Amino acid sequence: MVKQLGDATVRMLAYNGSVPGPTMRVQQGSEVVINVTNEADTEATVHWHGLRLQNAYDGTHETQTPMQVGQSFSYRLQFHDPGLYWYHPHIREDYGQEMGLYGNIVVVPSDPDYWPPVNREELITLDDVLLENGQIASFSRTETTYVAMGRFGNTMLIGGDVTAELSADLGEVVRFYFTNTANTRVFNVGFDRARMKLVGGDSGRVEQEAFVTEVMLAPSERIVVDVLFDQPGMVTLEHRHPERTYPLASVTVRETPAAPELSKQFEVLRTNADMTAERDRLERYRDVAPDKTLAFVAEMDMGVPDGPIVYSCPMHSEVITADQGRCPHCGMKLVAVAATYTCPMHPDVVSGSPDRCPQCGMKLMPSQLVGQTQEDHGDEPTQSQHHATDQHGHDHEASGGIEWEDDMVDVNRITTPANMRWKLVDRSTGGENHAIDWHFKVGDQVKIRLVNEMDSDHPMHHPFHIHGAGRFLVMSRDDTVEPNLVWKDTVLVRTGETVDILLDVTNPGLWMAHCHIAEHHESGMMFSFTVDP
């Protein structure tokens, strides 16, 4: 399909001709058959993200023969759990998702009082896309690129467009279902002039409703919030992080009073007994050793250029040394780069050795330092970036263990599975990625420890996703007990963080687990495990 993104007219892929694809709204406990025909340009499956369903319909190459162009497949889906889910490709996910293949599923609870009352609901997909010369940046047909950081976009998308213009009545309470469909970007969203209450996450409601100013979603995570628009005028939905703020959408709040009036109900923070019971159940596993320990590790091999070299950090260009090692700021393995030297006073003076400038006698400095911009990640925001405003310089420690932007664009662009290897490692057996061999039974409660190791060539965050063998609860982060439980299928593990989860195994079959940064997944950061009946 052809789609207008701001000033750019681009080619995209779509489910039923729209980006996002059509929203499915179904009742909890129902069963639906979805007939899919592949009219795109590559083989395909559709993965029904977060659903606990029959293994044959999980939508991976391990559970079905991929649909070639022109072929069809029928998926039979069950909807056991209320909440927000989504669907997307699971073959060359880096390509299909970036090009627009994603859509939402809302599972309406059988209990009419499951959610607090609201006036209406809005579904919002959060995404970004990389545009170059008015088109979506090209892909390789034979291998995944941007493997190091994932493919960050330079244009934010909300609901498949560069902006959204919404409206609300005064005092209206609107439920927002947010889904992060981006390849790699973590979103942190909030409204500048409206009150927001956290009510749910991936697979249902939270243990304790809470007033919040912003919510964070890693790729594939979902968040459910109720928003009270209690001030007339313009309200902005923003994506915020320590370096920048991106306006995403506007909400015009009319002076017409909302009906029915629900502001008093909005003030109530409910504690949900079903999740409180889960907290009590978790206690028996608190001090138990993990059944499995899974480490996240990167290996980089960028090669060595000809001639004189120095070693530099792709994320902190001021770090330059004659010796191999790791960056003192982020722990990343230093990369060998061709060494040239320049005079800070006379940048036209360039040499292959650290001589002195023939014009002023100053000792020549590494060119990387001389050419360094005020900010490591460079360019001023453009209109397509929603006039993103810089708030701080790049501060790795202030980032909270999350790579919010692509701070190594030139290196990231040329990374492929050949020179950048992302690994999941079973610390009990040493098995890596597809060599990991886990076996469970229906009814098992499996404590899994996720360790995002700093002793890695490129430490960064990872959203870890487990397919529909079950669902899990986050128990703790770095030995701090998770304060507010919610059923999950994806968990964000920050740089250097250790997270314990408890997987409730319910569905037999062969299931995948992987990092949900699309380029990491496609480069091999995944494995499969077996559940016996």
GUVONU-929056 format. One record per residue: residue in three letters; x, y, z of N, C-alpha, C, O in turn. Coordinates in steps of 0.05 Angstrom, whole numbers, plus 5000, padded with zeros to 4 digits. Layout:
N
ALAXYZXYZXYZXYZ
...
//
This chain:
533
MET501749765000500050005000501850255000504150245007
VAL500650474992501950734992500850895015498350925018
LYS502551015032501651155055503151425057505551445051
GLN501751635066502851895070503751925099502151905117
LEU506351965103507552015129508752295129511052335121
GLY507152495138508152765136508452845107506552835092
ASP510852935100511353015072512252785055512652815031
ALA512552545067513652325052511352135043509552075059
THR511452045018509651845008511151585006512951564989
VAL510451385022512051155025510450905018508050895019
ARG511950695011510850425007510950285034513050275047
MET508650165042508550015067507049755062505849715041
LEU507149575081505649325081503349365101503549525120
ALA501149225097498749265114497149015116497048855098
TYR495848985139493748785142491048905134490249115145
ASN489748785114487148895105487249185096485349325098
GLY489649265086489849535074490149765093489849995085
SER490749715119490949935138493349885157494049655163
VAL494550105166496650095186495750275209495550515205
PRO495350165233495449885240493249725226491449835214
GLY493449455228491349285217488849305234488849445255
PRO486649185225484149215239484249105268485548905273
THR482949245286482849165314480748945317478448975308
MET481448735330479548525337478648565366480248595384
ARG476048575369474848605396473148355401471148305388
VAL474048185421472847925425472147895455473448025472
GLN470347715461469647655489471447445500472247265486
GLN472147475525473747275539472247005538469846995542
GLY473846795532472646535530471646455502470846235498
SER471846645484470846585457473046455440475346445448
GLU472246345417474046225397473446345370471146365362
VAL475546425356475146555330477046425310479346365316
VAL476146395285477846295263478546535246476746685236
ILE481046575241482046805224483346685199485246525201
ASN482246755176483346665151485246875140484547105136
VAL487746795136489846975127490846895100491546665095
THR491047085081492247045055494647225052494447465057
ASN496847115044499347265040499447395013499947264993
GLU498847655012499047804987501348004988501348204973
ALA503247955005505548135008507848044989507247934968
ASP510348084998512548034979514547834990516747814979
THR513947705012515747505023514047295038511747345045
GLU515247065044513846865059513046975086514347155097
ALA510946865098509846995122508446795140507446585132
THR508346865166506446755186505346985201506447215199
VAL503346945217502247145235502447035264501346825269
HIS503847175281504047095309502147255325501947505323
TRP500647125343498547245359499747285387499547115404
HIS500947525390502747575412501247585439499347745443
GLY502047415457501047425485498747225489498147175513
LEU497547125468495246945472496246665480498146565470
ARG494846555500495246265506493346105489490946105493
LEU494445985468492845855448494045585441496145515451
GLN492745435423493845185414496445235399496645425383
ASN498345065404501045105393501045115363502645265351
ALA499344975349499244965320498645235308499245285284
TYR497545415324496745685313498445905324497646145323
ASP500745845335502546045347503646235326504446455332
GLY503846135301504646315279507646345277508646565273
THR509246125281512046135276512745915255511045745249
HIS515145925245516045725225516245455237516345255223
GLU516245435264516445175277513645045281513544805285
THR511545205279508945095283507145085258505044965259
GLN508045205237506545195211508545225188510645345191
THR507745125166509345175141508745465133506445535129
PRO510845625130510445905123508745935097509045775078
MET507046135097505446195073507246325053508346545058
GLN507446205029508746345007506846544996504446545002
VAL507846724979506146934967503846794952504346634935
GLY501346874959499046764947497746534962495546454956
GLN499146424983498046214999496446315023496646555030
SER494846145035493146215057493446015080494545795077
PHE492546105104492645935128490346025146489846265148
SER489145835160486945905179487945865207488845645214
TYR487746065224488546055252486046035269484046185266
ARG486045845288483845815307484845915334486645805346
LEU483746135343484746275367482746255390480346275386
GLN483846205414482246215439483146455455485546535454
PHE481346565470481846805485481246755515479046815524
HIS483146645529482746565556482946805576481646795597
ASP484447005569485147215588484247485578484747555555
PRO483047645596482447915588484948085584487048015595
GLY484748295569487048475565487448555536485648535520
LEU489848645531490648755505492848585492494848535505
TYR492348505468494248335454494748445426493448645418
TRP496548325411497048425384498048205366498847995375
TYR498048265340499048075320501048205302500948445296
HIS502948035292505148145276506547915262505947685269
PRO508347965243509847745230511747605249512547715270
HIS512547365242514647225257516847105238518346935246
ILE516847205213519047145194519947415183518347565173
ARG522547475185523647735179521947955192520948145180
GLU521647915218520148105235521248385233519748585234
ASP523848405230525148675227524048825203523749065204
TYR523448675182522348805158519348845160518449065155
GLY517848635166514948655166513848855186512149015179
GLN514848855210513849055230514549335222512849515224
GLU517049385214517849645206516049755183515449985181
MET515249575165513649645142510649675148509149755131
GLY509849615173507049675181505349435188502949475192
LEU506449195190504748965195504448925226506048785238
TYR502349035237501648995265498749085269497749265255
GLY497448965289494749045296494048935324495548775334
ASN491849035335491148985363488848795366487148765348
ILE488748665389486448495398485748585426487448585444
VAL483248655430482148725457480448485465478448425452
VAL481148365488479448145499477848265522478848345542
VAL475148275517473348395536472848195559472047975554
PRO473148285584472848095607469947995609468048135603
SER469747745618467047635623465847765648463347765650
ASP467447855666466548005690466148295683468048435676
PRO463648395684463148675676464548885694464849115687
ASP465248795719466648985737469648945738470949035756
TYR470748795719473548745718475149005717477149035732
TRP474349185699475649445697474049655711471549625713
PRO475249875720473650095730472050225708472750195684
PRO469950375715468250495694469650725679471150885691
VAL469150745653470250965636468051045617466150905612
ASN468351285605466451385585466851245558464951195544
ARG469351195551469951055526472850975525474351015544
GLU473750845503476350735501477750825475476450885455
GLU480450845476482050905453484350705451485650655472
LEU484850595428487150425423489350575409488850705388
ILE491750565420494050725409496450535405497350415424
THR497350515380499950385375502150585374501850805362
LEU504450525386506750695387508950565371509650335375
ASP510150725352512050605333513950825324513451065330
ASP516050745311517750935296518550805270518550565268
VAL519350975251520150865225522551035216522751275220
LEU524450895202526851035193526451115164526250955146
LEU526251385160525951495133528551605123529951745138
GLU529151545098531551665085530651745057529651585041
ASN531152005050530452105024527552065017526851994994
GLY525752095037522852075032521851795030519451765022
GLN523451595036522551315035523451175060525251255074
ILE522150945065523050775087525850675079526150565057
ALA527750695098530450615092530550325083529050155093
SER532250265064532350005050533149785069534449835090
PHE532449545062533149295076534849125058534849145034
SER536348945071537748735056535848495054534548425073
ARG535648375030533948145027535247895039533847695045
THR537847895043539247655051540047645080540547435091
GLU540147875094540847875122539748125136539048325123
THR539448105162538548325178540748515183543048435188
THR540148775182542048985188541149135213539049075225
TYR542849325222542349475247542149285271540449325289
VAL543749075271543548865291544548955318543448855338
ALA546349145320547449225346545349345364544849245386
MET544149565355542249715371539349655364537549725379
GLY538949525342536249515330535849755313537249955315
ARG533749745297533249955277531550175289529150165288
PHE532950375300531550615310530450775287531750805266
GLY528050885290526851065270527451355276528251425299
ASN527151525256527451815260524751955258524652195259
THR522651795255519951915253518051745271517851505267
MET516851885290515051745308512351695295511351865280
LEU511151465300508451405290506551345313507351205332
ILE504251455312502151395332499651315317498551475301
GLY498751075321496550965305497150955276495350975259
GLY499750915269500550895241501051155227501651155203
ASP500651385241501051645228502951805244503651735267
VAL503852035233505952195246504752355269506252455286
THR502152375271500952515293498052415295496952295277
ALA496752475317493952415321492552655334493652775353
GLU490252725324488652935336486152815348484352735334
LEU485952815375483752705389482152915403482953155403
SER479952845414478253035429476952895452476652655453
ALA476053055472474752945496472953165508473453395504
ASP470853075521469153255537470453315564472153165573
LEU469653535575470753615601469953415623467553365626
GLY471853305637471253115658470952835647470352645662
GLU471452785622471252525610473552345619475852435621
VAL472952095625474951895632475151705608473251565601
VAL477551695597478051535573480151315579482151375591
ARG479551075572481450855575483250845550482250815528
PHE485850865554487750845533489150575534490350505555
TYR489050425512490550175509492950245492492750295468
PHE495350235504497850295490499250035483499549855500
THR500250005458501949785450504449895436504250065418
ASN506749805445509249885432509949675410510649455416
THR509549765385510149585362512749645349513349535327
ALA514449815361517049895348518949665348518849475364
ASN520849675329522849465327524649465351525349255361
THR525449705361527349705384526849935404527749915426
ARG525350145397525150375414523350315438521150205436
VAL524350395462522750395486521250665488522450875484
PHE518650655493517050895496516450945525515950765541
ASN516451205533515651285559513651515556514451745550
VAL511051465559509051645551507451755574507051625594
GLY506552005571504852135590503452375578504252475557
PHE501352475592499852705583500852955599501252925623
ASP501153175586502153415601500053545618500853685637
ARG497453525611495453665627492953485631490753575628
ALA493453245639491253065646492252855666494652785666
ARG490452765682491252575703490952285692489052225677
MET492752115701492951855689493051645712494451685732
LYS491551425708491451215728492150955714490950875695
LEU494150815725495050555715493050345724492550315748
VAL491850195705489949985712490649705702489649515713
GLY492349695681492949425670495549415654496749625649
GLY496249175647498649135631498248915610496048885600
ASP500348755604500248565582497748395581496348395561
SER497148265603494948055602492948105625492247915639
GLY492048345628489948395648490648625667492348785662
ARG489148625689489348845708491648825727492648605732
VAL492549055738494649055758493548985785491148995790
GLU495448915803494748855830493549095844491549075858
GLN494849325841494049565855493949795835496049875824
GLU491649915830491450145813493050375825493150405849
ALA494150545808495950755818495850995800495750965775
PHE495851235811496151485796499051505787500851475803
VAL499451565761502151585750502351825732500251925722
THR504751915727505152145708506052045681505752185661
GLU507151795680508051685655508251385657508451275680
VAL508251245635508550955635510550875613510650995592
MET512150665619514250575601513450315588512450135601
LEU513950295562513350055547515749985530516550135512
ALA516849745534518849635517517549525492515049485492
PRO518949465470517749345447516149095454517148915467
SER513649085446511648875449510048895475508148745478
GLU510849075493509349095518506749265514506649425496
ARG504749215531502349365531501749485558502449375579
ILE500449715558499749855583496849955580496150045559
VAL495249925601492550025601492350245623492850195646
VAL491550485615491250705633488550845629487650865606
ASP487450945651485051115649485951405653487551455671
VAL484851585636485751865636483352045641481352015627
LEU483552225660481452415666482252685654484352795661
PHE480652785636481053045623479453255638477153305631
ASP480653365659479253545677479853845672479054005688
GLN481353905651481954185644481354235615482254085598
PRO479754445609479154495580481654605566483554705579
GLY481754565540484054665524485554435511484454215507
MET488054485505489654295490491354125509492754235527
VAL491353865506492953685521494753535502493853455480
THR497253485509499153355492500053085503500753065527
LEU499952885487501052625494503952625485504552685461
GLU505852565503508652595498510152335503509352175520
HIS512352295488514352085494516652235506517852415494
ARG517452155531519452305546521752115554521251885562
HIS524152205552526452075564528452275572528152515566
PRO530652195586532452395597533652585577534652795585
GLU533752515552535052685532533052855516533753085508
ARG530652745511528852885493525952845500525252655515
THR524253015490521352985492520153005464520753195450
TYR518552815456517252805430514252845434512952675447
PRO513053055424510053065424508952865404509852855381
LEU507052705412505952495395503152555385502552505362
ALA501452665403498652705396497552935412498553005433
SER495453055401494053265416491153185422489853035407
VAL490153275445487453225453486153485459486953635477
THR484053555443482553805448480353735468478553575463
VAL480453865492478453815513476354035511476954275517
ARG473953955503471754145500470754235528471354105548
GLU469154445529467954525554465254395559464054435580
THR464354225541461954075545462353865566464253705563
PRO460753855587461153655609460753375598458953325582
ALA462353195608462052915601459652785614458952865637
ALA458452595601456152445613456552155605456952085582
PRO456251975625455852035654458352155666460552125655
GLU458052275689460252395704461652185721460352065739
LEU464252135715465651905727468051995743469751825750
SER468352255749470752345762471052235790473352185799
LYS468952195804469052075831470051785830471651705846
GLN469051635811469951355808472851355800474351165807
PHE473751555785476551565776478451585800480651485800
GLU477551725821479251775845479651515861481551505877
VAL478051315857478351065872480650905861480750845837
LEU482450815878484550635870483950355881484150305905
ARG483250185863482349915871484749725874486749745860
THR484449555894486249325897484749075888482549025896
ASN486048925870484648705857485448445870487748365871
ALA483348305881483748075898485147845883486647695894
ASP484547815856485747595842488747625841490247425842
MET489747865838492647905837493847905865496147825868
THR492447995885493347965913493747675920495747605934
ALA491947505911492247215915494747105902496146935912
GLU495447215878497947135864500347215881502347065882
ARG500247445893502547525910502947335933505147255939
ASP500747255945500947055967502146795957503746665970
ARG501346715933502346465921505346475915506746275917
LEU506246715908509146755901510946715924513346655921
GLU509946755949511646755972513246495975515546495983
ARG512046265967513446005970515845985951517545815955
TYR516046165931518146145911520346365916522346365902
ARG519846535935521646765939524546675944526346775930
ASP524946495963527646425971528646165958530646055965
VAL527046065938527845825924529745895901529446105888
ALA531845735898533745775876532245765849530345605846
PRO533145915829531745905803532045635790534145495793
ASP529945545775530145305760531945335736533345145728
LYS531845575724533545635700534745905704533446085715
THR537145935694538446205693539346255664540746105652
LEU538346485654538846555626540346815625539447015636
ALA542646825612544247065609543947185582543547045562
PHE544147455580544047605555546847705550547947855566
VAL547947635527550747685521551047775492549547675474
ALA552847955487553448045459556447985453558148015470
GLU556947905428559647885418559848045392558348015373
MET561848235392562348395368565048325356566948275370
ASP565048315329567548275315567448445290566548355269
MET568248695293567948885271570448885253570549045234
GLY572348715258574748705242576648925248576049105264
VAL578948925236581049125240581749265214582449125195
PRO581449525212582149665186585049655181586749605199
ASP585749695155588549705147589849965158588550165163
GLY592449955162593950185171593850235200592950065215
PRO594650475210594650545238591850535249589950615236
ILE591550435274588850425286588950535314591050545327
VAL586650625323586150675351583550535358582150435341
TYR582950525384580450395393578650605405579450775420
SER576050585397574150795405571450665412570850445402
CYS569950795429567250705435565250815415565151065412
PRO563650655402561750765383559650945396558351105382
MET559250915422557151065436558251315450556751495456
HIS560851315455562151535469564751605454566851495459
SER564451775434566651825415569051955428571251955416
GLU568752065452571052185465572951975477575152035484
VAL571951725479573651505489575351395466574351255449
ILE577851465467579751375446582251285460583351425476
THR583251045453585650945465587250775445586150685425
ALA589750745451591450585434591150285440592150115425
ASP589850225462589649945471586749845470584850005473
GLN586449585465583849465467582749475496584349495515
GLY580249465498579049475525576049525523574749475502
ARG574949635544572049695546571649995553573350115566
CYS569450095544568750375550568250415580566750255592
PRO569550605593569150645621566350755628565450745651
HIS564950855608562250965612560050755610558250755627
CYS560250585589558050405584558850115584557149935582
GLY561450055585562349775586562449645559563149405557
MET561949795537561949675511564849625502566649775508
LYS565249405487567849335475568649555456567149635438
LEU571049655459572049865441572549745413573349515411
VAL572049905393572149815365574649935352575250175355
ALA576049775337578349875322577550055299575749985283
VAL578650295298578050485276580650585264582750605277
ALA580550645238582950755225583751015238582051195243
ALA586251045245587251275260588151495240589851455223
THR586951725243587951975230588152185252586852175272
TYR589852385246590352595266589952865253590752905230
THR588853055268588053315257588953535276589053495300
CYS589453765265590054005282587354135290585854205272
PRO586854175315584354305324584154595313581954695309
MET586454725308586454995298586255005268585155195257
HIS587254805255587254795226586254525217587854345211
PRO583554485216582454215210583154105182582653875177
ASP584254275165585054175139587754025140588553895121
VAL589054045163591553895167590953625178589953595201
VAL591453415162590753145169593252965165594652995145
SER593752785184596152615182595452335192593552305207
GLY597052145183596651875193598151815218598051595228
SER599552015230601051985254600852235271600152445261
PRO601252205298600852435316603152635315604552675334
ASP603552765291605652965288604753235299602953245316
ARG606153445291605453715298604553865273605353815251
CYS602754055278601654215256603854385243605254525258
PRO604254375217606354535204605654835205607455005200
GLN603154905210602355185210602655315237603455545239
CYS601955165259601955295285603555135306603955235328
GLY604554905298606254755317604654595338605954455354
MET602054605337600454455357600554155351600654075328
LYS600653995373600653705369597953625358595853705367
LEU598053455337595653365324594153175343595353025358
MET591453185342589653025359588152835341587752875317
PRO587152605353585452425338583152575325581752735337
SER582652515299580552655284577852625297576152805295
GLN577352385310574752345322574152555344571952635347
LEU576252635358575852825379575453105367573753265377
VAL577053175347576853435335574053475322572953695324
GLY573053265310570453285296568053235313565753235303
GLN568453185339566253115356564253345359565153575364
THR561753285356559653495360559053525389560053375406
GLN557453725396556753775424555253545436555553485460
GLU553753405420552353165430553252925413553552945389
ASP553752705427554752475413552852375391553752285370
HIS550252405396548352295376547452505356545852445338
GLY548552755357548752915334546553105327546153305340
ASP544953045306543453235291541253365307540153255326
GLU540453605298538153735310535653585301535553475280
PRO533553585319531053455311529853585286530153825282
THR528553415270527253515246524253525250523253425270
GLN522853635231519953635233518853355235516853305249
SER520053165220519052895221519452765248518352555254
GLN521152885264521552785291519852935311520352935335
HIS517653055302515753185319516953415335516153465358
HIS518953555324520253775338521153685366520753825386
ALA522353455367523353345393525253545405527053655392
THR524953605431526553795444528553665462527953485478
ASP531153745460533253645477532953755505532453995508
GLN533253585525533053675553535753655567536353825584
HIS537253455561539853415574541853315553541053205532
GLY544353335559546353195543546152895548544952815568
HIS547452745531547352455535548852375560551252435564
ASP547452245578548552155604547751865607545451795613
HIS549751685604549151395604547851315631546051155632
GLU548951415653547951335679545051435683543451305696
ALA544451675673541751785676539751635659537351685662
SER540651465641538751335623537251105636535351005624
GLY537951025660536550815673536950545661535250365662
GLY539250505648539850245636538350195610538049965602
ILE537450405596535950385571537250555550538050785555
GLU537550445526538550595503536150735490534650605475
TRP535750985496533351125486533651205457531551215443
GLU536051245447536551335420538851165409540351035423
ASP539151175382541451045369543851225371544051425356
ASP545551175390547951345395550351245380552651345385
MET550051055362552350955346551350895318551750675308
VAL550251095305548851055280550550925259549750735246
ASP552951035255554650935233555450645237555450485218
VAL556050575262556850295267554350115266554449905254
ASN552150205278549750045279548849965251547949745246
ARG548950155232548050105205549449875191548149725175
ILE551949825198553449615184553649355200554949165191
THR552249345223552349095238550348895227548048965221
THR551248645225549648425215550148185233551948195250
PRO548747965229549447725245552247625241553247465257
ALA553647715219556347625214558347765233560447645239
ASN557748005241559748155258558648225285560048345302
MET556048155290554848225316553047995324551047935311
ARG553847855345552347615354551047665381552447695401
TRP548347655381546847675406546247395415545447225399
LYS546647345441546347075451544647065477544847235494
LEU542946865478541746775503543346525512543646345496
VAL544246525537545946305546544746175571544246315591
ASP544345915569543445765593545845725611547645575604
ARG545845855634548245845651548645575665550745525676
SER546545405664546845135676548344945657549944785666
THR547844965631548944775611550944905592552444765579
GLY550945175590552545305571551345325543552545435525
GLY548945205540547645215514546945505506546145665523
GLU547245565480546845835470544645825448544745655430
ASN542746015450540646045430539345775424538245655441
HIS539445695399537945455390538945195404537544985403
ALA541345205416542344965430541144935458541544735471
ILE539645135468538345115494536044905492534544915473
ASP535944725511534044505509532544485536533444345554
TRP530344625538528744625562526244445558525044445536
HIS525444305579523044135578521444185603522444165625
PHE518844245600517044285622514544115618514143995597
LYS512844115638510243985637508044185643508444375658
VAL505644135632503344305639502944295669502944075681
GLY502644525681502244545710504844625725504644695748
ASP507144615711509644695724509644995731508445155716
GLN510945065752511545335760514545365758515945255775
VAL515545515738518345525732519545795740518745995728
LYS521345795758522746045766525146085747526945915747
ILE525146295732527246355713528646615721527346815725
ARG531246595722532846835728534046945702535446795688
LEU533547195696534447325672536747515680536247705696
VAL539147475670541447625677542447775653543547655634
ASN542248045653543248205631546148285638546548485652
GLU548048135628550748155638552248405627551948475603
MET553648535645555348755637557948655623559148805608
ASP558748415629561048295616560248195589560247955583
SER559748395571558648345545559848555526560348775535
ASP560248485501561448675483559648915478560649125470
HIS557048895483555249125480553049095500550848995493
PRO553449185525551249175545548949365537549449605532
MET546549265536544149435531541749285541541849045548
HIS539449425542537049295552535949095531536649095508
HIS534148915542532848715525530048665535529648605558
PRO528048685518525348595525525048295519525148215495
PHE524748135539524747845536521847745535520247805553
HIS521147595514518447505508518247205508519947065496
ILE516247095521515646805521513046765507511046885514
HIS513046585487510546525472508546385490508946345513
GLY506246295477503846225492503845965507501645855511
ALA506145865516506245635534504945695560504045515575
GLY504845955567503646045592503946345594504346485574
ARG503846445618504246725624505846735650506046535664
PHE507046965656508846975679508347225695507147415686
LEU509347215720509447435738512347515743514047345746
VAL512847775744515447875752515647865782514047995796
MET517547715792517847685821519647915833518848035854
SER521947965821523748165832525648265811525948145790
ARG526748505817528848625800531148695818530848845837
ASP533448575813535848615830535148585860535948745876
ASP533748365866532948295893530848475906530148445929
THR529848675890527648835900525048715891524648685867
VAL523348655910520748525903519148705885518848945891
GLU517948595864516248745846513848855861512348695874
PRO513449115861511349235879508549205869506649235885
ASN508149155843505449165832505248945811506148985788
LEU503948725817503948495799501948535776499848665779
VAL502548415753500748395731501748165714504148115712
TRP499948015701500747795684502147905659501248095647
LYS504347775653506147875631506747655611506647415618
ASP507547745587508847565568511447685559513047545545
THR512047935565514548065559515448225583513848355596
VAL518048215588519248375610521648515600523348395586
LEU521948775607524248925601526448875621526048925645
VAL528748785612531048735629533148955622534348945601
ARG533549135640535349365635538249275635538949055645
THR539949445625542849395625543849325653543549485671
GLY545149095656546249015681544348915702545148855724
GLU541748895694539748815714539248515715539648375695
THR538448415738537648145742534648135749533848275768
VAL533047985734530147975739529347685743530147505727
ASP527847635764526647365768523747365760522247545768
ILE522947165744520147135737519246855744520846675746
LEU516546825747515446565752513446495729511446635726
LEU514146295713512546225690510546015698511245805709
ASP507946075693505745885698505245735672504145845653
VAL506145485670506045325645503245205643502445055660
THR501845265620499145175617498545035591496644885588
ASN500245075570499644975543501944805532504244895532
PRO501244555523503344385512504244465484502844615471
GLY506544375476507544425449510344525449511744525470
LEU511244615426513944725422513645035420512145135403
TRP514945175438514545465441517145615440519345505447
MET517045855430519446025428519646215452517646285465
ALA522146305457522746525475524946685463526846565451
HIS524846945464526747105450526747395459524847485472
CYS528847535452528847825455527047945434527047865411
HIS525348145442523448255423524448515410522848655398
ILE527048575412528148755393528448605367529848405366
ALA527048695346526648525322529348435310529648205301
GLU531248615310533848555297535448355314536948195304
HIS535048365341536448165358535147895354536647695352
HIS532547885353531147635349531947505322532647275321
GLU531947675301532547565274535547485272536147325254
SER537247595289540047525287540647275304543047205306
GLY538647155317539146905331538646905361539146705374
MET537847135373537547155402534847025410533047175418
MET534646765407532146625412532746325416534846225408
PHE530746185427530945895429528045795432526145945434
SER527845525430525245395433525345195456527445075461
PHE523045155469522844965491520344795487518444885474
THR520344565500518144375497516444355522517644335544
VAL513844355520512044305542510444055537509044035517
ASP510743855554509243605552506543635566506343785585
PRO504443485556501843505569501943415598499843425612
//
